[in-house]
Amino acid sequence: MTPPVEIARPSKFTHAQTVLYEIDMFRFAAGKLAEQNDPSSWLTLECFLLHFRNLIEFFGKEPRGDDLSIRRPETIWGLDATTRPTAEILARLRREDLWEKYEVRDTTEFNDKVSRYLQHCTEQRVENKKWRVREMFEELQPTLAEFENLLTDNSRPWNNLPNQIRATAFVAGIPNSCSTASPNLIPSTSLGLSPKKGRPA
C-alpha cells in the first residue's frame, strides 16, 4: 500500500466551525460504529474517542493558551456581548462532569482516562477496556444540539458528508460498548435519524 503524498482536512474559517467539525466527526464516527463489525472498527473507535475527548475538553476544561472553550464565548460569538448567549445560558453548556468522568479521574489502582488509551503508549494498554460508546454519545449529544442551536451561523464549508452527521445520529444502532482490544459490535441498518436539526428522535 502506498499512502497519498498529502491530504488535508476541510478548511475551517471560524472558530465555531472548528467546534462544528469536531461535532460532525464525533457523530460520523458514532454512526459508522453502528454499521461496522470488522477490524476497521478499531480505527473508527479511536476516531470516536478522539473527537469525544476534544469536545468534553471544549465544554468542560479550564482553557489554557489558545484553547477554544465555552468559557471563552467571545472566540465563538464575537466581542459584542449582545450578540452571544447570556452567561446563564452558557453556564448550562459547561460539562465539567464529563471532563471529570472521562479525563480527570485518576486512582492509584487504575487510571482509565481516554488519553491513557488513545494518546500515549502506556503499560495500561494491555488492560482490556470496554468503552460504553452509546452512553458516551447520549451524555454529550444534548449539549452539542443546544450549542448548535445557539450559533448565529452554523454553516459548514464541508458539504459533501453524509446528512447523518448534521442530523442526530441517534443511538438506536450504536453498540452499547466497544473494546479498544477486540471490538464486539452490533451491526445496524439504520441510525433512526431525526428530521429536526439537532434534536434526538
Buried (B, 14 or more C-beta within 10 A) or exposed (E): EEEEEEEEEBEBEBBBBBBBBBBBBBBBBBBBBBBBBEEEBBEBBBBBBBBBBBBBBBBBBEBEEEEBBBBEBEBBBBEEEEEBBEEEEBEBBBBEEBBEBBBEEEEEEEBBBBBBBBEEEEEBBEBEBBBEBBEBBBBBBBBBBBBBEBBEEBEBEBEEBBEBBBBBBBBEBBBBBBBBEEBEBBEBEEBBBBEEEBBBB
